[in-house]
Amino acid sequence: MNTSTDAPRRTRIQQEKRELILEAALEVFSTNGFRGSTIDQIAEAAGMSKPNLLYYFRRKEDIHETLMQRLLDTWLAPLRELDDIGDPMTELRNYIRRKLEMARDFPRESRLFANEILQGAPRIMPLLAGELKTLVDEKAAVIKGWMRAGKIARTDPWHLIFSIWATTQHYADFDVQVRAVLGADRGGDGRFEDAARFLEQLFLDGLKPKN
């Protein structure tokens, strides 16, 4: 008799179907928000019947929860990499660039997160108040350590992190506006490198130790 409590392993086909559903749901949720999205829309986008979809996910909430957990894991990876023994300017420069790369490469995920936050985060508040807060507090302590060591200027580390989030994710959430204002000459792929250089100057110059 098998007494293992582990969940049954999914077959390759089952995993591929789940991924197909999640990819379709990402498109639907990021376009319509959670409230404006339906199981029928997700099933249609995935190219499968509603009963087939419900075999893999019983509720719309289950799909959304899976996407949000994945999103936070991806979104927080660059912050986790902030290393207390590294050079602060190099660490922060790399963090800014990683966040801009994510804005460039994951715009739908960014919109999905923004939609959830604008609704008051009813489905992810435990993640925000738990995993996210713990990580931000940990990295704020790293930044405060750099300040105490005189390696960067004193400032509020939490608001520094918030400001990096706001300025980098702007290029995902407001990409249409950015490209429209920059125009054809400056609104191409080079806009992310231009943004990186500007944000590095903005943040790193402001964090240089005061002699």
URRAWO-V441925 format. One record per residue. N is the residue number from 0. SS is DSSP state (~ for helix, > for strand, _ for the rest). Layout:
n:N ss:SS
n:N ss:SS
//
This chain:
n:0 ss:_
n:1 ss:_
n:2 ss:_
n:3 ss:_
n:4 ss:_
n:5 ss:_
n:6 ss:_
n:7 ss:_
n:8 ss:_
n:9 ss:_
n:10 ss:_
n:11 ss:~
n:12 ss:~
n:13 ss:~
n:14 ss:~
n:15 ss:~
n:16 ss:~
n:17 ss:~
n:18 ss:~
n:19 ss:~
n:20 ss:~
n:21 ss:~
n:22 ss:~
n:23 ss:~
n:24 ss:~
n:25 ss:~
n:26 ss:~
n:27 ss:~
n:28 ss:~
n:29 ss:~
n:30 ss:~
n:31 ss:~
n:32 ss:_
n:33 ss:_
n:34 ss:_
n:35 ss:_
n:36 ss:_
n:37 ss:_
n:38 ss:~
n:39 ss:~
n:40 ss:~
n:41 ss:~
n:42 ss:~
n:43 ss:~
n:44 ss:~
n:45 ss:~
n:46 ss:_
n:47 ss:_
n:48 ss:_
n:49 ss:~
n:50 ss:~
n:51 ss:~
n:52 ss:~
n:53 ss:~
n:54 ss:~
n:55 ss:~
n:56 ss:_
n:57 ss:_
n:58 ss:_
n:59 ss:~
n:60 ss:~
n:61 ss:~
n:62 ss:~
n:63 ss:~
n:64 ss:~
n:65 ss:~
n:66 ss:~
n:67 ss:~
n:68 ss:~
n:69 ss:~
n:70 ss:~
n:71 ss:~
n:72 ss:~
n:73 ss:~
n:74 ss:~
n:75 ss:~
n:76 ss:~
n:77 ss:~
n:78 ss:~
n:79 ss:~
n:80 ss:_
n:81 ss:_
n:82 ss:_
n:83 ss:_
n:84 ss:_
n:85 ss:_
n:86 ss:_
n:87 ss:~
n:88 ss:~
n:89 ss:~
n:90 ss:~
n:91 ss:~
n:92 ss:~
n:93 ss:~
n:94 ss:~
n:95 ss:~
n:96 ss:~
n:97 ss:~
n:98 ss:~
n:99 ss:~
n:100 ss:~
n:101 ss:~
n:102 ss:~
n:103 ss:~
n:104 ss:~
n:105 ss:_
n:106 ss:~
n:107 ss:~
n:108 ss:~
n:109 ss:~
n:110 ss:~
n:111 ss:~
n:112 ss:~
n:113 ss:~
n:114 ss:~
n:115 ss:~
n:116 ss:~
n:117 ss:~
n:118 ss:_
n:119 ss:_
n:120 ss:_
n:121 ss:_
n:122 ss:_
n:123 ss:_
n:124 ss:~
n:125 ss:~
n:126 ss:~
n:127 ss:~
n:128 ss:~
n:129 ss:~
n:130 ss:~
n:131 ss:~
n:132 ss:~
n:133 ss:~
n:134 ss:~
n:135 ss:~
n:136 ss:~
n:137 ss:~
n:138 ss:~
n:139 ss:~
n:140 ss:~
n:141 ss:~
n:142 ss:~
n:143 ss:~
n:144 ss:~
n:145 ss:~
n:146 ss:~
n:147 ss:~
n:148 ss:_
n:149 ss:_
n:150 ss:_
n:151 ss:_
n:152 ss:_
n:153 ss:_
n:154 ss:_
n:155 ss:_
n:156 ss:~
n:157 ss:~
n:158 ss:~
n:159 ss:~
n:160 ss:~
n:161 ss:~
n:162 ss:~
n:163 ss:~
n:164 ss:~
n:165 ss:~
n:166 ss:~
n:167 ss:~
n:168 ss:~
n:169 ss:~
n:170 ss:~
n:171 ss:~
n:172 ss:~
n:173 ss:_
n:174 ss:~
n:175 ss:~
n:176 ss:~
n:177 ss:~
n:178 ss:~
n:179 ss:~
n:180 ss:~
n:181 ss:~
n:182 ss:~
n:183 ss:~
n:184 ss:~
n:185 ss:~
n:186 ss:_
n:187 ss:_
n:188 ss:_
n:189 ss:_
n:190 ss:~
n:191 ss:~
n:192 ss:~
n:193 ss:~
n:194 ss:~
n:195 ss:~
n:196 ss:~
n:197 ss:~
n:198 ss:~
n:199 ss:~
n:200 ss:~
n:201 ss:~
n:202 ss:~
n:203 ss:~
n:204 ss:~
n:205 ss:~
n:206 ss:_
n:207 ss:_
n:208 ss:_
n:209 ss:_
n:210 ss:_
//
